[in-house]
């Protein structure tokens, strides 16, 4: 009785920690991103890019910005959710990031039910808690980016496939296909996980006939969903579709054998960005458990998690691009493996030393995450938000009938200012044509304006520098932000 009561207390304690850490994501939501986690330009650009069409719809009633950068043609799902959030909460950086936080909350819930379905409640709670306390995941899950929403839809698809052997199996099969289509249309890289769905179907059905039928139904429904998408968006806006595909997919593919091998090696090594300690331990102990324990090998979670990691690292190697945020989809299988290893070791009387090592590693990782989260939330900085407020005040004081900001990360500034933006580097039409069409009257530049853009803009405007800003510690190449009137 005492043992059961203790276990209950532990479970409720873990659940309380998960809830606390989840809710903390909504605190200081517009604060600057933590220093040192990423070296890419994502903090300046990507939030605005992947909410751009939802912003345009909120401001003009039309989601499509002809000739400019329209990611919603290729990735419509997140923009749909953002448009709904902006309608309910209004357009702001906090609203945009609230969508991401809600997706993370949903991601944790689906992960918990998925692990519990194939293991037990304690394992599910441990895996969920380890993700909730991870500092890198905490930081990125507060940004309006695509990796967490994509992983949510992927997990929802896998959870649905966990129920296809029941009475409502075909309904769950349909839900799985639709969820996976949503994952692909949230971020195209989700296609890496198609073999995971096939694996789940193979494990869920006992007969070859049932397996083949369910595989056919899944692929058929998925094909229908993607065909509908193609007819509604990709085909009517084929120029935008092809532009985005070339920019973000085909131009990055590594085709040479030596380059592919090097890319995969880099992908594996760079995975430590997600967790220096638990990332290598999860892979090593996961492989050891798979080789050394028949029961674990014949389960669903362990081989699925290892297969997930393998496929995703291959995809990263082929893509040949390794920013920190790209590793976020690996957090689910990694922490599932750690939780499964705990469960395995607790059932072994002769594994005290290994258990102690794993426990020490987890305690260290969890403690570091908790400390970093606390330090970050205790002293938030708002250099980015302050800049956007100042820009908005300056523009509103000019009292122009229509304002448009031009710049490579002007789309992100729109989230905070509610002012239309135009990208000066990305778009299907030449910059000169877009300038003539949209008549921007302000320009925002990260660092000095490129000579090419300066020459183009100078054909139509004289540039008057209004202000210089130091934001986000000028982390991206040490560059300041320059604000111009055109």
PECORNOR-V408259 format. One line per field, one symbol per residue. ss: DSSP state (@ for helix, = for strand, . for the rest). phi: phi as a letter, one per 40 degrees, with the letter a starting at -180 (. if undefined). psi: psi as a letter, one per 40 degrees, with the letter a starting at -180 (. if undefined). Layout:
ss: ???
phi: ???
psi: ???
//
This chain:
ss: .@@@@@@@@@@@@@@@@@@@@@@@@@...............@@@@@@@@..@@@@@@@@@..........@@@..@@@@@@@@@@@@@@...@@@@@@@@@@@@@@@@@@@@@@@@@@..@@@@@@@@@@@@..@@@@@@......@@@@@@@@@@@@@@@.......@@@@@@@@@@@@@@@@...@@@@@@@@@@@@@@@@@...@@@@@@@@@@@@@@@@@@@@@@@@@@@...@@@@@@@@@@@.@@@....@@@@@@@@@@@@@@@@@....@@@@@@@@@@@@@@@.@@@@...@@@@@@@@@@@@@@@@@@@....@@@@..@@@@@@@@@@@@@@@@@.....@@@@@@@@@@@@@@@@@@@@@@@@@@@....@@@@@@@@@@@@@@@@.....===...@@@@@@@@..===........@@@@@@@@...=====....@@@@@@@@.....======..@@@......=====.
phi: .ccccccccccccccccccccccccccfcccdcdcgcbbccdccbcdcdcbdcccdcccbgbccbdgccbccccbcccccccccccccbgcacccdccdcccccdcdcccddcccccbbacccccccccccccccccdccccbcbbccdccdccccccccccbccccbdcccccccccccccccccadccddcdccccccccccbcbccccccccccdccccccdccddcccbcccbccccccccccbbccbccbcccccccccccdcccccdcadccccccccccccccccbccccccccccccccdcdcccccccccfabcdcccdcccccccccdcccdcccccbcbbcccccccccccccccccccccccccccbcbbccccccccccccccccfccabbcbicbcdccdcccgbdbaccbbicbddccccccbfcbabbbcgcccdccccccccbbccbccabbbbfffccggccbbbbbb
psi: dddddddddddddddddddddddedehfdeiiiihedieieddddddddeeddddddddeehdhgheahgdeddgdddddddddddddeihidddddddddddddddddddddddddebiddddddddddddehddddddeeigieddddddddddddddeeeeeadfddddddddddddddddedhdeeddeddddddddddeididddddddddddddddddddddddddddddfddddddddddecdeehhdidddddddddddddeeeddhddddddddddddddddehddddeaddddddddddddddddddddfhfiddeedeeddddddddddddddddehdffdddddddddddddddddddddddddddgiifddddddddddddddddfidhhhhiidfddddddddfhiihhedhidiidddddddegieihhhhaihidddddddeddihhhhdihihifffdgefhihhhih.
//
